[in-house]
Amino acid sequence: MQLSMIVPVYNEAEQLERGLATIVTGLAERFAPGDFEVVVVENGSTDGTKELCARLDRAREHLTKVQFVFCRAKGLGLAYKKGIDCAKFNDVLLSAIDLPFGFSDVDQLVALKPLPDSIFFSKAHKASVTNRQQSRKVASYVLNTLLRLMFAVKLGDTQGSIYLNRLRTRRVVDYADAPDLFFTAQLGIYATRSGLTLKELPIVMPDSGITRKSKFHPVQDGIRTLTTLLSELPRYYNYAHD
C-alpha cells in the first residue's frame, strides 16, 4: 500500500521537528521510499509553528517525504479536510504529531488485507491498551453512546486515528463540515449512513509518564455535546436525499 499520513499542527513549535523526525523514521521502516508521505497541515498557530513549517518547507533537507500545507483558520476538522484534499495517495491516515498510539495503528493497517473503506482505531476497543483518565473515558462514552442512539453509529470511539480510502469515502468527507473535533464523529456518522465498510481496531498508547489533566466537565460538556448532535440531525436526514 501507499500511505499519506495527515498530521495537523496547531501551536506545536516545541515538538514539531522532533515529532516529524519520529514519524518519518517510523514510516521509512515500514514502507518503501516512494510509498509514503506525511502531510503536515498548519492551521492558525500563534506560537511560531507556521514560520517553522515555512522554514522547514524551504530547507527540505531530510524532510523530503513531508508535504507542508497551510490553512488560515484554526480547527482540527478544517486541517484534516485540507490534508485529505492535498494527499498524494488514496490511502490516508488521520493522525497527530505526538503519535498518541505510537505506530500500533500503522502496523495493523499494513497487515490488514483487504482494507475496508474506513478504520477507526479505538481507545474503547476491548483489546486496546490505554492510560486515559477516568474523566476522558466518561467524555468519550457520552459522545459515542449518543452517536449510537441518535445515528446508529456502532463504534466505541470516533476520536482516535482514522484510516480512509479516499476515493470510496469522498462523498462522506465532502459532506462532513465540522471545523473542530466533531469532524471525526461526522465521518463515522456518514460512513455508516452511506453503508460503507467500517472496522474498529484496538490501539496501544505508549506510557510517556505524562498525564494531561482533563478539561471535561460532565454537565456543561455533556449539554454541549447533545446540542451539537441535535443540530446535526437535519443534515443527517437530508443526507440520504443528496
C-alpha angles and dihedrals in degrees: 000000000000116000137201110195111203113211119180116202126197118169092342099134093127097056103023099100094040092047093048092049090053093048096047092046092049094048091046088058091055105036138046113257095260096042104076144044137177115225108203112197114196110198120186102315120177100194102070097275091123093053091046091051090050091050093048090047091055094044096046095174108146093354096084090129093054125093115196118210125182124214117185098208127069119241139104093230092051090049094049092048092049091048093051090051091051098042117121097210134057094232110071133179121200106215143144137253093246093051095226090192097039107221095316090112095047093048092054091045093054092048097046117098128208099024119223122225091264140003126202111203100212135205087196094059111117091235095051121114109216141163099200124148116251092246091057090051089052092050092051092045092052094050097045095043088055091047090054095047097043104031105020091241105162097200127116093209132017097176103074127085114307133208118208133184094222097209097047095043096041095110092049093050092047092051096047105090108166110128092206140047091302086077090082090052089051089055089057093045097051097036086057092044090051094052093241120159110264128185129188116209133180127252138203118227111208113231103245094171089238119112116190115211112246118242093198115130109193098213103036096038093041090056091045091051092049091048091051092050093047090052089052094057097084091052089046094055092044093051095077090058097049 
